[in-house]
């Protein structure tokens, strides 16, 4: 099992209401008619910039100081029970706003990772969605007082990065070391992982 950061009161209901107002213009009719639409798992979004690969020689105890909160939340969107899309939100209590929505294979990969974590992660670690824009990577970041449960589960990456193990829990140091062997994409903002604006 794993749990997300504390979800602010009113966030999910507010974003669900906002999404319901625009989703019909953003999704094809067949998907809309497939069954109930629901906002499912909600995760805090954190970003890891390219500077993290040169920050310290060892990151096992400092990963939380390298990754930065984006101020956004990721929401899985289910159609008839299937994870087909996601929304992203930002703001503060009383001022939450839908920022992004998209139909994407990433939603299915995150759905797989949620099931994986429920099956294999003991001691209820904290889980966050980690984006690494300069390497076009999405991952689950698990943080726990139990060292065996700390690590990164890569979910999505470009084809040219296929040598980075996916669907396998990596130690923080292993993950950073793998990034160090690759050339980051220049000109990518580290605090804006996606560009699918709602």
C-alpha positions as CSV (number, residue, x, y, z in Angstrom):
1,X,0.0,0.0,0.0
2,X,1.0,3.7,-0.4
3,X,-0.6,7.0,0.4
4,X,-0.4,10.5,-1.2
5,X,0.4,13.8,0.4
6,X,-2.5,15.1,2.4
7,X,-5.1,16.2,-0.1
8,X,-6.5,19.7,0.7
9,X,-10.2,19.8,1.7
10,X,-12.5,20.7,-1.2
11,X,-9.8,20.2,-3.9
12,X,-11.2,17.0,-5.5
13,X,-14.9,18.2,-5.5
14,X,-13.9,21.6,-6.9
15,X,-11.9,20.1,-9.8
16,X,-14.6,17.5,-10.5
17,X,-17.1,20.3,-10.9
18,X,-14.8,22.3,-13.1
19,X,-14.0,19.3,-15.3
20,X,-17.7,18.5,-15.7
21,X,-18.2,21.9,-17.3
22,X,-15.6,21.5,-20.0
23,X,-15.1,17.8,-20.6
24,X,-17.8,17.4,-23.3
25,X,-15.9,19.8,-25.5
26,X,-12.6,17.9,-25.0
27,X,-13.5,14.2,-25.3
28,X,-15.1,12.4,-28.2
29,X,-18.7,11.4,-27.8
30,X,-18.1,7.6,-27.8
31,X,-15.9,8.0,-24.7
32,X,-18.4,10.3,-23.0
33,X,-21.1,7.7,-23.5
34,X,-19.0,4.8,-22.4
35,X,-20.1,5.1,-18.8
36,X,-19.7,7.1,-15.6
37,X,-16.8,9.6,-15.5
38,X,-15.0,10.0,-12.2
39,X,-12.0,11.7,-10.7
40,X,-10.0,8.9,-9.0
41,X,-6.6,8.9,-7.4
42,X,-5.0,12.3,-6.6
43,X,-1.3,12.8,-6.2
44,X,1.0,15.7,-5.5
45,X,3.3,16.6,-8.5
46,X,7.0,17.1,-7.8
47,X,9.6,18.1,-10.4
48,X,13.3,17.1,-10.7
49,X,15.4,19.5,-12.7
50,X,18.6,18.6,-14.6
51,X,20.7,20.3,-12.0
52,X,19.9,17.4,-9.6
53,X,22.3,15.2,-11.5
54,X,25.2,17.4,-10.5
55,X,24.0,18.6,-7.1
56,X,25.6,16.1,-4.8
57,X,27.7,12.9,-5.2
58,X,25.1,10.8,-3.3
59,X,21.4,11.5,-3.1
60,X,20.0,8.7,-1.0
61,X,19.4,11.0,2.0
62,X,18.9,14.3,0.0
63,X,16.4,13.4,-2.7
64,X,13.6,15.4,-1.1
65,X,15.9,18.4,-1.2
66,X,16.5,17.9,-5.0
67,X,12.9,17.4,-6.1
68,X,10.7,20.5,-5.9
69,X,6.9,20.7,-5.4
70,X,5.2,22.2,-8.5
71,X,2.2,23.3,-6.6
72,X,0.0,21.1,-8.8
73,X,-2.0,18.0,-8.2
74,X,-2.5,15.1,-10.6
75,X,-6.0,13.5,-10.8
76,X,-6.7,10.3,-12.6
77,X,-9.9,10.4,-14.7
78,X,-11.8,7.2,-15.2
79,X,-14.4,6.5,-17.9
80,X,-16.6,3.5,-17.1
81,X,-13.9,2.5,-14.6
82,X,-11.0,2.6,-17.0
83,X,-8.2,5.2,-16.5
84,X,-8.2,7.0,-19.8
85,X,-7.1,10.5,-18.9
86,X,-5.9,12.8,-16.3
87,X,-6.4,16.4,-15.0
88,X,-3.9,18.7,-13.3
89,X,-5.0,21.4,-10.8
90,X,-3.3,24.2,-8.9
91,X,-4.2,27.0,-6.4
92,X,-5.0,27.2,-2.8
93,X,-8.0,26.6,-0.5
94,X,-11.0,28.3,-2.0
95,X,-9.2,29.1,-5.2
96,X,-8.5,25.7,-6.8
97,X,-8.4,25.7,-10.6
98,X,-8.3,23.1,-13.3
99,X,-5.1,23.8,-15.3
100,X,-4.8,20.8,-17.6
101,X,-6.8,17.9,-19.0
102,X,-5.9,15.2,-21.5
103,X,-6.6,11.7,-22.7
104,X,-3.2,10.0,-22.5
105,X,-1.6,6.5,-22.1
106,X,0.1,8.0,-19.0
107,X,-3.2,7.5,-17.1
108,X,-3.1,3.8,-17.8
109,X,0.5,3.6,-16.7
110,X,-0.2,5.4,-13.5
111,X,-3.2,3.1,-12.9
112,X,-0.9,0.1,-13.3
113,X,1.6,1.7,-10.8
114,X,-1.2,2.2,-8.2
115,X,-2.1,-1.5,-8.4
116,X,1.6,-2.4,-8.2
117,X,2.2,-0.2,-5.1
118,X,-0.9,-1.7,-3.4
119,X,0.5,-5.2,-4.0
120,X,4.2,-4.8,-3.4
121,X,4.9,-1.7,-1.2
122,X,4.7,-2.5,2.5
123,X,4.8,-0.1,5.4
124,X,2.4,2.4,3.7
125,X,5.1,4.8,2.1
126,X,4.3,8.3,0.8
127,X,3.9,8.3,-3.0
128,X,4.2,11.4,-5.3
129,X,4.2,11.8,-9.0
130,X,7.7,12.8,-10.0
131,X,8.2,14.5,-13.4
132,X,11.6,15.0,-14.9
133,X,10.9,17.4,-17.8
134,X,14.5,17.6,-19.1
135,X,14.4,13.8,-19.7
136,X,10.7,13.5,-20.4
137,X,10.2,11.0,-17.6
138,X,7.2,10.4,-15.3
139,X,7.7,8.2,-12.2
140,X,6.3,7.4,-8.8
141,X,8.5,8.6,-6.0
142,X,8.1,6.5,-2.8
143,X,9.4,8.0,0.5
144,X,9.3,6.0,3.7
145,X,11.1,5.7,7.0
146,X,11.8,2.1,5.9
147,X,14.8,2.4,3.6
148,X,13.7,-0.7,1.6
149,X,10.6,1.2,0.5
150,X,12.4,4.4,-0.7
151,X,12.8,4.6,-4.5
152,X,11.6,5.6,-7.9
153,X,9.3,3.6,-10.2
154,X,9.7,4.8,-13.8
155,X,6.4,4.9,-15.6
156,X,6.9,6.7,-18.8
157,X,10.0,7.7,-20.8
158,X,11.1,8.4,-24.4
159,X,12.1,5.5,-26.6
160,X,15.7,6.7,-26.5
161,X,15.8,6.1,-22.8
162,X,14.6,2.5,-22.9
163,X,17.7,1.4,-21.0
164,X,16.3,3.0,-17.9
165,X,14.5,0.2,-16.1
166,X,10.7,0.8,-16.0
167,X,8.2,-0.9,-13.8
168,X,11.0,-1.7,-11.4
169,X,11.8,0.1,-8.2
170,X,15.1,1.9,-8.4
171,X,17.1,3.3,-5.5
172,X,17.4,7.0,-5.6
173,X,21.1,6.8,-6.3
174,X,20.5,4.3,-9.2
175,X,18.0,6.6,-10.8
176,X,20.2,9.7,-10.6
177,X,23.2,7.8,-11.8
178,X,21.2,6.7,-14.9
179,X,20.1,10.2,-15.6
180,X,23.8,11.4,-15.3
181,X,24.6,9.1,-18.3
182,X,22.1,10.9,-20.6
183,X,22.0,14.3,-22.2
184,X,19.0,16.4,-21.0
185,X,16.8,18.3,-23.3
186,X,17.7,21.9,-23.2
187,X,15.2,24.7,-22.8
188,X,12.7,22.7,-20.8
189,X,11.2,24.4,-17.7
190,X,11.5,22.2,-14.6
191,X,8.3,23.5,-12.9
192,X,5.9,23.0,-15.8
193,X,6.0,19.3,-16.7
194,X,3.1,19.3,-19.1
195,X,1.6,21.7,-21.7
196,X,-2.0,20.3,-22.2
197,X,-3.8,23.4,-20.9
198,X,-7.5,23.2,-20.2
